[in-house]
Amino acid sequence: MNFDLTVIWAFIIVLAVFIYVVLDGFDLGIGILFRRFPVGHDRDTAMNSIAPVWDGNETWLVMGGGGLLAAFPLAYGLIFSALYAPIVAMLLALVFRGVAFEFRWRDPAHRGFWDLAFSGGSLLAALSQGVVLGALLQGVAVKDRAYAGGWWDWLTPFTLITAVSVAIAYALLGATWLVMKTEGRLQQQARAMAWWLGGGALAAIVAVSAATPFLSAAYFDNWLRWPAMLAVAPVPVLVALASYAFVRSMKAGREVAPFLLTLGIFALCFVGLGISVFPDVVPGAVTIWAAATDRSSQVFMLWGTALVLPMILGYTAWSYWVFRGKVGADGYHA
């Protein structure tokens, strides 16, 4: 029973992180691209496309972090000790970005500054999340259940690659979101961006995927040892098929399909990450069972989660349904 609860909690946290990545990913992506849009109507329209939902998207980051602390406290302590600098940078960027989001409407005399803050905060948050991902994949030094590494262990060529990769992927999500939600000149500009960002995202996936198996013998065995490679081969095949479908949908001038296919590619990348690291929660150091809290705590928290999680999912789905359709410059903040 304890095994089952531990796996269930691991799934809940992975689900929360995945939902955060795909939901907050597209509005961070819009922030990354924001200063490339013409001042005025196009920037206002881009921001109005996410205005009703952007703050709710970050609920999932709180749930993922809080769930990690509650269900896997050892992993929480190790990860935050090892990655204190990029995590704090991410949180500060999200705060600054959130302030800029509101102040650009309330302080029009300094809108240029707030636009820069919104874009810069979005980019820094995306880069920080990419560094965290790369640092976790390359491993955290642990000794006697405590972090044993240095302050700068998170900064390596591999983490820089993952940082840029995550920023490109978020920008692609943002561009395809605008293709789906806008019309006219802004939509055409977003579609043009999605073409080269799609190529960049695919190159980033290939680069990270090619480097990851050589970070750890366990990763290599999971992906490249025979016959285990047969079981995981569908993942890169499906990524290739989804990428081909993305190109076809873009050529056909579709509006919704590019965004949904990008989400599908993100989901496949998450599956690939799971294949690489499972059953570790701190790769190469701590398994989910070693990091898990006691069974009674897991049971207690599960009852609350069973009540709250469907409510959050329902509210999120309802909010996106209410604000469906195209947006304009005279929208949420008008």
Backbone torsions as a table, in degrees:
resi	resn	phi	psi	omega
1	MET	NA	-40.6	179.1
2	ASN	-62.8	-38.8	176.9
3	PHE	-58.2	-47.1	-177.9
4	ASP	-62.9	-43.7	-179.3
5	LEU	-64.5	-38.7	179.2
6	THR	-63.8	-43.3	178.6
7	VAL	-66.3	-40.6	178.1
8	ILE	-60.1	-43.8	179.9
9	TRP	-67.5	-36.3	175.7
10	ALA	-61.8	-41.3	178.9
11	PHE	-65.1	-41.6	-179.9
12	ILE	-61.2	-43.5	-178.8
13	ILE	-68.5	-42.2	177.2
14	VAL	-61.8	-40.7	178.3
15	LEU	-61.4	-44.9	-179.7
16	ALA	-62.6	-43.3	179.8
17	VAL	-65.5	-41.6	179.7
18	PHE	-63.3	-45.6	179.3
19	ILE	-62.0	-40.0	176.7
20	TYR	-60.9	-45.6	-176.7
21	VAL	-60.9	-44.5	-175.9
22	VAL	-77.8	-31.4	-179.4
23	LEU	-83.6	-53.1	179.2
24	ASP	-73.4	-19.9	-180.0
25	GLY	-61.1	-43.2	-177.0
26	PHE	-73.2	-31.3	178.5
27	ASP	-79.8	-28.0	168.8
28	LEU	-65.3	-38.1	178.1
29	GLY	-62.4	-40.8	176.3
30	ILE	-63.0	-39.3	176.3
31	GLY	-62.2	-40.8	179.1
32	ILE	-61.4	-39.1	-177.7
33	LEU	-87.0	-7.5	-163.9
34	PHE	-55.6	-43.8	-174.0
35	ARG	-75.7	-5.3	174.2
36	ARG	-85.4	-10.5	178.3
37	PHE	-88.0	146.1	178.2
38	PRO	-60.1	142.5	177.9
39	VAL	-63.6	139.8	177.7
40	GLY	109.0	-127.2	-172.6
41	HIS	-54.2	-47.2	-174.0
42	ASP	-68.6	-42.3	177.9
43	ARG	-65.4	-40.8	179.5
44	ASP	-64.1	-40.3	179.2
45	THR	-65.4	-43.7	178.9
46	ALA	-59.1	-43.2	-178.6
47	MET	-71.8	-37.1	178.1
48	ASN	-65.6	-23.3	179.6
49	SER	-68.1	-22.3	179.8
50	ILE	-115.8	-6.6	-174.5
51	ALA	-54.7	-41.4	-176.9
52	PRO	-73.3	-15.6	-168.9
53	VAL	-125.7	-12.2	-168.3
54	TRP	-62.0	-41.4	-177.3
55	ASP	-71.2	-34.2	176.2
56	GLY	-66.4	-30.2	179.1
57	ASN	-59.4	-34.5	-175.9
58	GLU	-76.9	-7.2	173.3
59	THR	-55.2	-36.7	-175.3
60	TRP	-70.8	-28.2	174.6
61	LEU	-66.3	-41.7	177.4
62	VAL	-62.9	-42.1	-179.2
63	MET	-66.2	-42.1	179.4
64	GLY	-64.2	-46.3	179.3
65	GLY	-67.8	-43.4	178.4
66	GLY	-65.6	-39.1	177.9
67	GLY	-65.1	-37.4	177.6
68	LEU	-63.3	-43.7	178.5
69	LEU	-62.5	-43.4	-175.0
70	ALA	-75.0	-41.6	-173.6
71	ALA	-92.4	-30.8	-177.3
72	PHE	-134.4	66.6	-173.3
73	PRO	-60.7	-34.5	178.5
74	LEU	-63.5	-44.7	179.1
75	ALA	-63.5	-40.4	178.6
76	TYR	-58.3	-47.5	-179.5
77	GLY	-63.7	-42.0	-179.6
78	LEU	-67.0	-46.0	-176.1
79	ILE	-66.0	-44.6	-178.1
80	PHE	-71.3	-30.7	176.0
81	SER	-67.9	-40.5	-177.4
82	ALA	-75.4	-31.0	-170.4
83	LEU	-120.7	31.4	-176.7
84	TYR	-55.9	-47.3	-174.9
85	ALA	-63.5	-53.5	-179.8
86	PRO	-67.0	-30.6	179.1
87	ILE	-69.2	-44.1	177.5
88	VAL	-63.7	-40.4	177.6
89	ALA	-60.4	-41.4	178.6
90	MET	-62.6	-46.5	-177.8
91	LEU	-64.7	-42.3	177.6
92	LEU	-63.6	-39.6	178.6
93	ALA	-63.6	-41.0	179.1
94	LEU	-65.8	-38.6	177.8
95	VAL	-65.3	-49.0	-178.5
96	PHE	-62.1	-39.9	178.9
97	ARG	-64.1	-41.8	179.2
98	GLY	-64.3	-40.8	176.7
99	VAL	-62.7	-45.3	-179.0
100	ALA	-62.8	-34.8	-179.0
101	PHE	-58.0	-43.7	-178.5
102	GLU	-82.3	-39.4	-173.4
103	PHE	-70.5	-25.3	179.8
104	ARG	-64.3	-25.3	178.3
105	TRP	-87.8	-33.0	-174.5
106	ARG	-90.1	-15.9	-177.6
107	ASP	-129.6	67.4	-174.3
108	PRO	-62.1	-21.9	179.8
109	ALA	-66.0	-24.7	-179.4
110	HIS	-119.0	30.1	-175.1
111	ARG	-61.6	-34.0	178.3
112	GLY	-60.0	-41.4	178.2
113	PHE	-65.6	-44.6	-178.4
114	TRP	-68.2	-32.8	174.4
115	ASP	-62.9	-41.9	177.3
116	LEU	-64.1	-41.2	179.0
117	ALA	-65.2	-41.3	178.4
118	PHE	-61.8	-46.4	-179.4
119	SER	-68.6	-45.6	179.7
120	GLY	-64.4	-40.6	177.3
121	GLY	-63.7	-39.9	178.6
122	SER	-63.6	-44.5	-179.2
123	LEU	-65.7	-44.0	-179.8
124	LEU	-63.8	-40.2	178.3
125	ALA	-62.5	-43.4	-180.0
126	ALA	-65.6	-44.4	178.9
127	LEU	-63.3	-40.7	179.8
128	SER	-63.3	-42.1	178.4
129	GLN	-64.6	-36.9	176.7
130	GLY	-65.8	-39.0	176.6
131	VAL	-63.3	-43.2	178.4
132	VAL	-59.7	-45.2	178.9
133	LEU	-59.7	-49.5	-178.4
134	GLY	-63.9	-40.2	-179.5
135	ALA	-65.7	-37.7	176.9
136	LEU	-66.3	-42.6	-179.5
137	LEU	-64.2	-38.7	-177.5
138	GLN	-78.3	-11.5	172.7
139	GLY	105.9	150.7	179.8
140	VAL	-118.4	130.3	179.7
141	ALA	-71.7	122.5	-178.0
142	VAL	-129.8	135.1	175.4
143	LYS	-142.7	126.2	-179.4
144	ASP	53.9	44.5	176.1
145	ARG	62.2	28.0	177.9
146	ALA	-138.8	155.5	178.5
147	TYR	-67.6	130.0	-175.3
148	ALA	-119.2	12.0	-178.1
149	GLY	-95.5	-170.7	-179.1
150	GLY	-103.6	176.6	-177.2
151	TRP	-64.9	-34.7	-173.5
152	TRP	-103.6	14.7	-178.3
153	ASP	-61.5	-26.0	-177.6
154	TRP	-74.3	-15.1	-175.2
155	LEU	-99.0	101.8	179.5
156	THR	-140.4	167.8	175.5
157	PRO	-56.2	-37.8	-179.4
158	PHE	-65.4	-41.8	-179.9
159	THR	-68.1	-30.0	175.8
160	LEU	-67.8	-37.3	177.0
161	ILE	-64.0	-45.9	-179.4
162	THR	-67.4	-33.1	178.4
163	ALA	-62.8	-49.0	179.2
164	VAL	-64.4	-38.2	-179.2
165	SER	-62.3	-44.9	179.9
166	VAL	-64.9	-40.7	179.3
167	ALA	-62.7	-41.9	178.2
168	ILE	-64.9	-43.1	-179.2
169	ALA	-64.0	-41.9	177.5
170	TYR	-64.0	-40.8	178.8
171	ALA	-62.1	-37.4	176.4
172	LEU	-63.8	-43.4	176.2
173	LEU	-59.2	-43.2	179.4
174	GLY	-63.5	-41.8	-179.7
175	ALA	-65.0	-44.3	-179.3
176	THR	-70.1	-30.5	174.0
177	TRP	-62.1	-43.9	179.9
178	LEU	-68.3	-33.8	174.3
179	VAL	-58.8	-39.6	-177.6
180	MET	-76.8	-33.8	-168.6
181	LYS	-102.0	-11.2	-173.8
182	THR	-123.4	176.7	-179.9
183	GLU	-136.2	170.7	171.0
184	GLY	68.5	-142.7	-173.6
185	ARG	-61.0	-42.7	-178.7
186	LEU	-63.7	-42.5	178.5
187	GLN	-61.8	-41.9	179.4
188	GLN	-65.2	-39.3	177.3
189	GLN	-65.4	-42.3	178.7
190	ALA	-64.0	-38.1	178.5
191	ARG	-64.4	-41.8	177.5
192	ALA	-62.6	-41.1	177.3
193	MET	-63.4	-40.6	-177.3
194	ALA	-61.7	-30.1	179.0
195	TRP	-62.5	-55.2	-176.3
196	TRP	-76.6	-27.8	175.0
197	LEU	-69.5	-34.0	176.3
198	GLY	-61.9	-44.0	176.3
199	GLY	-63.6	-40.2	178.5
200	GLY	-65.6	-40.2	179.8
201	ALA	-66.1	-41.2	178.5
202	LEU	-64.0	-41.8	176.8
203	ALA	-62.1	-39.2	179.1
204	ALA	-65.6	-41.9	178.1
205	ILE	-60.4	-44.2	179.8
206	VAL	-63.0	-44.2	-177.9
207	ALA	-63.4	-48.0	-178.9
208	VAL	-67.2	-40.9	-180.0
209	SER	-64.9	-36.2	179.7
210	ALA	-71.6	-32.9	-177.6
211	ALA	-82.9	-33.5	-172.0
212	THR	-57.6	-45.8	-177.9
213	PRO	-59.3	-21.2	-177.1
214	PHE	-94.5	3.9	174.6
215	LEU	-80.1	-26.6	-173.8
216	SER	-153.4	145.3	176.6
217	ALA	-62.9	-34.8	179.0
218	ALA	-64.9	-41.6	177.5
219	TYR	-62.3	-43.6	-179.4
220	PHE	-60.4	-44.8	-179.1
221	ASP	-64.5	-38.8	-178.4
222	ASN	-65.8	-30.4	-172.4
223	TRP	-107.7	-34.6	-167.5
224	LEU	-120.4	-3.7	176.9
225	ARG	-84.4	140.1	175.5
226	TRP	-85.8	136.4	3.9
227	PRO	-97.6	10.1	-177.5
228	ALA	-59.1	-30.7	-177.7
229	MET	-63.7	-24.3	177.8
230	LEU	-65.1	-36.3	-177.6
231	ALA	-70.9	-30.4	-176.2
232	VAL	-98.9	-7.7	-178.2
233	ALA	-57.2	-33.2	179.4
234	PRO	-58.6	-26.7	-176.6
235	VAL	-65.1	-56.1	178.0
236	PRO	-64.2	-30.8	177.5
237	VAL	-64.3	-44.6	179.2
238	LEU	-66.7	-35.3	175.6
239	VAL	-61.9	-43.3	179.1
240	ALA	-63.6	-42.5	179.4
241	LEU	-65.9	-42.1	178.5
242	ALA	-64.7	-36.7	177.8
243	SER	-65.7	-40.7	177.1
244	TYR	-63.5	-43.0	178.2
245	ALA	-64.3	-34.9	176.8
246	PHE	-60.8	-46.8	179.5
247	VAL	-61.5	-44.4	179.9
248	ARG	-61.3	-42.3	-178.6
249	SER	-67.5	-35.7	177.9
250	MET	-67.9	-43.2	178.8
251	LYS	-63.6	-33.7	-179.5
252	ALA	-79.7	-4.2	179.3
253	GLY	75.4	24.0	179.0
254	ARG	-66.8	154.6	-179.7
255	GLU	-107.4	-40.0	-175.8
256	VAL	-91.8	-40.3	-173.5
257	ALA	-56.8	-42.1	179.9
258	PRO	-58.6	-39.7	179.0
259	PHE	-66.5	-46.6	-178.8
260	LEU	-64.9	-38.1	178.4
261	LEU	-67.9	-35.8	175.7
262	THR	-63.9	-41.0	175.0
263	LEU	-61.0	-39.9	178.2
264	GLY	-62.1	-40.4	178.1
265	ILE	-65.5	-40.3	175.3
266	PHE	-58.7	-44.8	-179.5
267	ALA	-61.4	-41.1	178.7
268	LEU	-65.6	-36.6	176.5
269	CYS	-64.3	-38.1	176.8
270	PHE	-64.5	-39.9	176.0
271	VAL	-60.6	-42.5	178.0
272	GLY	-61.3	-41.7	176.7
273	LEU	-62.5	-40.7	178.2
274	GLY	-61.9	-41.2	177.7
275	ILE	-61.2	-38.7	-177.6
276	SER	-67.6	-45.4	-167.6
277	VAL	-101.3	-24.9	-175.9
278	PHE	-60.2	136.2	11.0
279	PRO	-98.3	20.5	-179.1
280	ASP	-80.4	146.3	169.8
281	VAL	-103.3	-29.4	166.0
282	VAL	-114.2	100.4	-169.9
283	PRO	-52.0	129.8	177.1
284	GLY	78.1	1.2	-174.4
285	ALA	-133.9	-46.6	-172.1
286	VAL	-138.2	128.1	176.0
287	THR	-82.9	167.3	179.7
288	ILE	-63.9	-31.7	-178.8
289	TRP	-74.8	-36.6	178.7
290	ALA	-69.6	-29.1	-176.8
291	ALA	-91.4	-11.7	-171.0
292	ALA	-71.4	148.5	172.5
293	THR	-73.5	177.9	-176.0
294	ASP	-71.4	162.1	-173.6
295	ARG	-61.5	-40.9	-178.4
296	SER	-62.3	-37.6	177.4
297	SER	-67.2	-40.5	178.4
298	GLN	-61.8	-42.7	179.6
299	VAL	-64.1	-46.2	-179.6
300	PHE	-58.9	-47.0	-178.8
301	MET	-68.4	-31.4	-177.8
302	LEU	-65.9	-35.9	177.3
303	TRP	-62.3	-44.5	177.9
304	GLY	-65.2	-40.7	179.8
305	THR	-65.8	-38.6	178.6
306	ALA	-61.2	-28.1	178.1
307	LEU	-84.9	-44.3	-171.7
308	VAL	-80.6	-41.0	-174.3
309	LEU	-58.8	-46.2	176.9
310	PRO	-61.9	-33.0	178.2
311	MET	-66.2	-42.7	179.4
312	ILE	-65.7	-44.3	178.6
313	LEU	-61.4	-43.1	-179.8
314	GLY	-64.9	-43.9	179.1
315	TYR	-64.6	-41.3	178.9
316	THR	-61.5	-47.0	179.4
317	ALA	-62.1	-41.7	-179.4
318	TRP	-64.4	-42.2	-178.5
319	SER	-65.3	-38.9	178.1
320	TYR	-69.2	-33.1	178.4
321	TRP	-68.8	-43.1	-179.2
322	VAL	-61.7	-40.6	-176.4
323	PHE	-100.4	30.0	178.1
324	ARG	-72.1	169.2	175.6
325	GLY	90.9	-176.8	-176.9
326	LYS	-76.3	156.3	178.0
327	VAL	-123.9	164.6	176.8
328	GLY	-134.9	-177.4	179.9
329	ALA	-68.8	-30.9	178.8
330	ASP	-95.3	81.6	-175.2
331	GLY	-130.5	-123.9	-170.9
332	TYR	-57.4	-38.8	-176.6
333	HIS	-97.2	8.2	-176.4
334	ALA	-64.3	NA	NA
